[in-house]
Amino acid sequence: MASHNSIGSSSRSRSKQTSSSQVVCYHNEIAPLRTVHYDGPTKGKRFFGCSYWPEQRTCGFFKWADEVDDVCDLQHLVMEKETRICELEYEMDMMKDKVKRLKAKKEKLVEEVEEMGIATTETMFELKENNTDKRLMLTLVFSWAFFTLVLLMK
């Protein structure tokens, strides 16, 4: 804000760790508390502004000191939401990994089932061949018995 001048700290701490009572600007820097020095209805009123003000890199952050509680509450809420987003992203990554593992396990099981199906089919053919062999053997035994009976009757 061009009509305001500051007294007090203009330090630009690069620390991202702020206590819950500190106000941060849109640069995520601690916003220093300043006082209006120009004549007018707001002279002597205290405000928080961008830590880079009055330089050109200002983010435009400005709050009167008596409005800070609302800002702190909102910043705290935003921080909580960002934390929850990070937690959910981590959970999503874990779920994606679990899905990959389950898909790999499914593919392995599908291959095993296919192998079992082939083995079952082969076993069924063997059983059919065994049944055919048994029938032929039974037919041969009956034909020998019939032949022997016919020879004995003559």
C-alpha positions in Angstrom: 0.0 0.0 0.0 1.7 3.2 -1.2 0.2 5.5 1.5 1.7 3.5 4.3 5.2 3.5 5.8 6.6 1.0 8.2 8.4 1.0 11.5 9.4 -2.1 13.2 10.8 -5.3 11.8 11.3 -5.6 8.1 13.3 -8.8 8.4 12.7 -11.4 5.8 13.0 -14.6 7.6 13.1 -17.5 5.2 11.8 -19.9 7.9 8.7 -21.7 6.8 8.0 -22.8 10.4 5.8 -20.2 12.0 3.9 -20.3 15.2 0.1 -20.2 15.1 0.1 -16.5 16.2 2.3 -15.3 13.4 0.7 -14.0 10.2 2.3 -15.0 6.9 1.9 -13.2 3.5 1.2 -14.9 0.2 4.9 -15.6 -0.2 4.6 -17.8 2.9 6.9 -15.4 4.8 6.2 -13.8 8.1 4.3 -10.6 7.6 5.8 -7.8 9.7 3.6 -5.6 11.9 3.7 -2.0 10.7 2.1 1.3 11.6 0.5 3.9 9.4 2.5 7.2 9.7 0.7 9.4 7.1 -1.9 11.8 8.2 -5.4 10.7 7.8 -8.1 8.7 9.5 -5.9 5.6 9.8 -2.8 7.3 11.2 -1.3 5.2 14.0 -3.3 2.1 13.0 -1.3 -1.1 12.8 -1.3 -3.5 9.9 0.4 -6.6 8.6 1.8 -6.4 5.1 3.8 -8.4 2.6 7.3 -9.0 3.9 8.7 -7.6 0.7 6.7 -4.3 0.8 7.5 -1.6 -0.4 9.6 -3.4 -3.0 8.1 -4.3 -6.3 8.0 -8.1 -5.5 5.1 -7.6 -3.1 2.4 -10.1 -3.2 -0.3 -7.6 -2.1 -1.0 -9.1 1.3 -2.5 -6.6 3.7 -4.5 -7.0 6.9 -5.3 -4.6 9.7 -3.9 -5.9 13.0 -7.4 -6.0 14.4 -8.5 -8.4 11.6 -5.6 -10.8 12.2 -7.5 -13.4 14.2 -9.6 -14.2 11.2 -6.5 -14.4 9.0 -4.7 -16.7 11.5 -7.7 -18.9 11.7 -8.0 -19.2 8.0 -4.2 -19.8 7.6 -4.4 -22.5 10.2 -7.4 -24.1 8.4 -5.5 -24.0 5.1 -2.5 -25.6 6.8 -4.8 -28.4 8.2 -6.3 -28.9 4.8 -2.9 -29.1 3.1 -1.8 -31.6 5.7 -4.9 -33.7 5.1 -4.3 -33.5 1.3 -0.7 -34.8 1.8 -2.1 -37.7 4.0 -4.7 -38.6 1.4 -2.1 -38.5 -1.4 0.1 -40.8 0.6 -2.8 -43.2 1.2 -3.6 -43.0 -2.6 0.0 -44.0 -3.4 -0.2 -46.9 -0.9 -3.5 -48.0 -2.5 -1.9 -47.8 -6.0 1.0 -50.0 -4.8 -1.5 -52.4 -3.3 -3.5 -52.5 -6.6 -0.3 -53.3 -8.5 0.6 -56.1 -6.2 -3.0 -57.5 -6.4 -2.9 -57.3 -10.2 0.4 -59.2 -10.3 -1.1 -61.8 -7.9 -4.2 -62.1 -10.1 -2.1 -62.7 -13.2 -0.1 -65.4 -11.5 -3.3 -67.1 -10.3 -4.8 -66.9 -13.8 -1.7 -68.6 -15.2 -2.0 -71.3 -12.5 -5.7 -71.8 -13.2 -4.9 -72.1 -17.0 -2.2 -74.7 -16.2 -4.7 -76.6 -14.0 -7.3 -76.5 -16.7 -4.8 -78.0 -19.2 -3.8 -80.7 -16.7 -7.5 -81.4 -16.0 -8.2 -81.8 -19.7 -5.2 -84.1 -20.1 -6.4 -86.2 -17.2 -9.9 -86.4 -18.6 -8.5 -87.7 -21.9 -6.5 -90.3 -20.0 -9.6 -91.4 -18.1 -11.5 -91.7 -21.4 -8.7 -93.7 -22.9 -8.7 -95.9 -19.8 -12.5 -96.4 -20.1 -12.1 -97.4 -23.7 -9.3 -99.8 -22.9 -11.5 -101.3 -20.1 -14.4 -101.7 -22.6 -12.1 -103.4 -25.2 -10.8 -105.7 -22.5 -14.3 -106.6 -21.3 -15.4 -107.1 -24.9 -12.4 -109.4 -25.5 -13.1 -111.4 -22.3 -16.8 -111.8 -23.3 -15.9 -112.8 -26.8 -13.4 -115.4 -25.5 -16.0 -116.7 -23.1 -18.6 -116.8 -25.9 -16.1 -118.6 -28.2 -15.3 -121.1 -25.5 -19.0 -121.7 -24.9 -19.7 -122.2 -28.6 -16.7 -124.7 -28.8 -17.9 -126.6 -25.8 -21.4 -126.9 -27.2 -20.3 -128.5 -30.4 
